[in-house]
Amino acid sequence: MDITLVGSRRRCRRVEGRPSLKVYNPIGMVHGAFAATLLDSASGCAVHSKVLSTQSYTTLELNTAYHKAITAEIGMMRAEGRMLAIGWGVASAEASLSDAGGRLYASATPTRLVMDRDTP
Protein backbone atom coordinates (compact mmCIF):
# COMPACT_ATOMS: atom_id res chain seq x y z
CA MET A 1 0.00 0.00 0.00
CA ASP A 2 1.57 3.26 -1.11
CA ILE A 3 0.34 6.46 0.53
CA THR A 4 1.34 9.93 -0.62
CA LEU A 5 0.83 13.22 1.22
CA VAL A 6 -0.14 15.92 -1.28
CA GLY A 7 1.28 19.34 -0.42
CA SER A 8 3.77 20.36 2.22
CA ARG A 9 3.70 18.84 5.70
CA ARG A 10 2.30 22.06 7.14
CA ARG A 11 -0.32 22.58 4.43
CA CYS A 12 -1.32 19.02 3.57
CA ARG A 13 -5.04 18.25 3.59
CA ARG A 14 -5.06 15.46 1.04
CA VAL A 15 -3.63 11.95 1.05
CA GLU A 16 -3.64 9.57 -1.91
CA GLY A 17 -3.30 5.82 -2.04
CA ARG A 18 -3.80 2.95 -4.47
CA PRO A 19 -5.37 -0.23 -3.08
CA SER A 20 -3.86 -3.53 -4.18
CA LEU A 21 -4.43 -7.24 -3.69
CA LYS A 22 -1.95 -7.09 -0.79
CA VAL A 23 -4.58 -5.36 1.37
CA TYR A 24 -7.52 -7.64 0.54
CA ASN A 25 -9.42 -9.33 3.35
CA PRO A 26 -10.71 -12.94 3.23
CA ILE A 27 -14.07 -11.88 1.71
CA GLY A 28 -12.47 -10.53 -1.46
CA MET A 29 -12.25 -6.77 -1.03
CA VAL A 30 -9.88 -4.20 0.40
CA HIS A 31 -9.65 -4.30 4.20
CA GLY A 32 -11.29 -1.38 6.01
CA ALA A 33 -7.95 -0.45 7.56
CA PHE A 34 -6.81 0.83 4.14
CA ALA A 35 -9.61 3.42 4.12
CA ALA A 36 -9.15 4.19 7.83
CA THR A 37 -5.43 4.83 7.32
CA LEU A 38 -6.04 7.30 4.49
CA LEU A 39 -8.85 9.05 6.39
CA ASP A 40 -6.84 9.27 9.63
CA SER A 41 -3.82 10.61 7.74
CA ALA A 42 -5.77 13.24 5.79
CA SER A 43 -7.65 14.52 8.83
CA GLY A 44 -4.38 14.47 10.78
CA CYS A 45 -2.83 16.71 8.15
CA ALA A 46 -5.74 19.14 8.55
CA VAL A 47 -5.14 19.22 12.32
CA HIS A 48 -1.39 19.56 11.78
CA SER A 49 -1.97 22.74 9.77
CA LYS A 50 -3.66 24.38 12.80
CA VAL A 51 -1.63 23.34 15.84
CA LEU A 52 1.24 25.48 17.07
CA SER A 53 4.81 24.42 16.34
CA THR A 54 5.18 23.70 20.08
CA GLN A 55 2.26 21.25 20.05
CA SER A 56 1.71 17.69 18.92
CA TYR A 57 -1.42 15.55 18.65
CA THR A 58 -2.62 11.99 18.62
CA THR A 59 -5.84 10.26 17.60
CA LEU A 60 -8.22 9.61 20.49
CA GLU A 61 -10.90 7.98 18.36
CA LEU A 62 -11.66 7.41 14.70
CA ASN A 63 -15.31 6.96 13.78
CA THR A 64 -15.36 5.57 10.25
CA ALA A 65 -18.33 4.95 7.96
CA TYR A 66 -17.89 2.68 4.93
CA HIS A 67 -20.23 3.58 2.06
CA LYS A 68 -19.02 1.29 -0.77
CA ALA A 69 -16.76 -1.73 -1.09
CA ILE A 70 -13.21 -0.94 -2.22
CA THR A 71 -11.39 -3.17 -4.70
CA ALA A 72 -8.00 -2.94 -6.38
CA GLU A 73 -9.69 -2.09 -9.70
CA ILE A 74 -10.78 1.31 -8.36
CA GLY A 75 -7.26 2.69 -8.75
CA MET A 76 -5.97 5.81 -7.04
CA MET A 77 -8.09 7.05 -4.14
CA ARG A 78 -7.99 10.44 -2.46
CA ALA A 79 -8.75 11.31 1.15
CA GLU A 80 -9.38 14.96 1.96
CA GLY A 81 -9.37 16.25 5.52
CA ARG A 82 -11.00 19.34 7.00
CA MET A 83 -10.69 20.96 10.42
CA LEU A 84 -13.90 21.41 12.36
CA ALA A 85 -12.73 22.88 15.67
CA ILE A 86 -9.73 23.13 17.95
CA GLY A 87 -9.56 24.19 21.56
CA TRP A 88 -9.01 23.09 25.16
CA GLY A 89 -6.71 20.25 24.15
CA VAL A 90 -9.02 18.61 21.62
CA ALA A 91 -9.18 18.96 17.84
CA SER A 92 -12.11 17.73 15.75
CA ALA A 93 -11.82 17.08 12.03
CA GLU A 94 -13.50 15.15 9.25
CA ALA A 95 -12.31 13.38 6.12
CA SER A 96 -13.79 11.76 3.04
CA LEU A 97 -12.36 9.07 0.75
CA SER A 98 -13.27 9.07 -2.93
CA ASP A 99 -12.08 7.69 -6.27
CA ALA A 100 -10.88 9.69 -9.30
CA GLY A 101 -14.50 10.17 -10.40
CA GLY A 102 -15.48 11.71 -7.06
CA ARG A 103 -17.52 8.72 -5.80
CA LEU A 104 -17.54 8.55 -2.00
CA TYR A 105 -16.33 5.25 -0.47
CA ALA A 106 -15.79 6.13 3.19
CA SER A 107 -15.82 9.04 5.62
CA ALA A 108 -14.53 9.61 9.13
CA THR A 109 -14.80 11.98 12.06
CA PRO A 110 -11.73 11.59 14.26
CA THR A 111 -11.05 13.35 17.55
CA ARG A 112 -7.49 14.22 18.49
CA LEU A 113 -5.78 15.06 21.74
CA VAL A 114 -3.62 18.19 21.35
CA MET A 115 -0.74 18.54 23.79
CA ASP A 116 2.36 20.62 24.34
CA ARG A 117 5.57 19.02 23.14
CA ASP A 118 8.31 18.35 25.60
CA THR A 119 11.16 20.71 24.81
CA PRO A 120 14.71 20.20 26.03
Secondary structure, 3 states (H helix, E strand, C coil): CEEEEECCCCCCCEEEEECCHHHECCCCCECHHHHHHHHHHHHHHHHHCCCCCCEEEEEEEEEEEECCCCCHHHCCEEEEEEEEEEECCEEEEEEEEEECCCCEEEEEEEEEEEEECCCC
